[in-house]
Amino acid sequence: MKQLLVIVGLPGSGKDTQIESLAKRKKFEVIRVGDLVREKAKTDPQVAEDLAQGNLADNAMVNQLIDESIRNFPEQSYIISDGFPRDLEQAEWLVDYLHENQVELVGALHIKISDEVALQRLTKRGRDDDQEEIIAHRLEVFHQQTGAVVEFFRSRGKLIEIDGSGTPDEVEHSIKAALGW
């Protein structure tokens, strides 16, 4: 049976860094929704425009990308979803999808940081979409939509919260302890 761990956190919370660190210790597949959407934006002008404005991509399109990714992984895969679900509709879709396709939901790991830490980290990163006004919009969207996802998983007893404001090594240690790795 495939297993899925969801990772959520503000932009700049260190999700990518932690996934890379954990990958050195445990074999798993990674669905990086941001990468999938940026790849889609190369051939879809509407997606490109949404990204340029700091908006989230269309749920139906993202759900399709998730479905394709999960189906392409071998049985017995341990999968990490980075950046999905981002809103309550996606979270509800995911839980139903996993149940229907016999994929176990391990949990939702929430790497918590403040808006100030996120802004500080993102402005140092240097990506095209890491401009202060776009970052501010992305943080606002996260709080409006993804905050409900955190509560969704909390209400189902599937939320694992980690303080992401420490050093990468400190955060990795906390994650491994919480997951029993």
Sequence and secondary structure as in RCSB ss.txt:
>XXXX:A:sequence
MKQLLVIVGLPGSGKDTQIESLAKRKKFEVIRVGDLVREKAKTDPQVAEDLAQGNLADNAMVNQLIDESIRNFPE
QSYIISDGFPRDLEQAEWLVDYLHENQVELVGALHIKISDEVALQRLTKRGRDDDQEEIIAHRLEVFHQQTGAVV
EFFRSRGKLIEIDGSGTPDEVEHSIKAALGW
>XXXX:A:secstr
 EEEEEEEE TTSSHHHHHHHHHTTS  EEEEHHHHHHHHHTT HHHHHHHHTT    HHHHHHHHHHHHHHS T
T EEEEES   SHHHHHHHHHHHHHTTEEEEEEEEEE  HHHHHHHHHHH  TT  HHHHHHHHHHIIIIIHHHH
HHHHHTT EEEEE SS HHHHHHHHHHHHT 
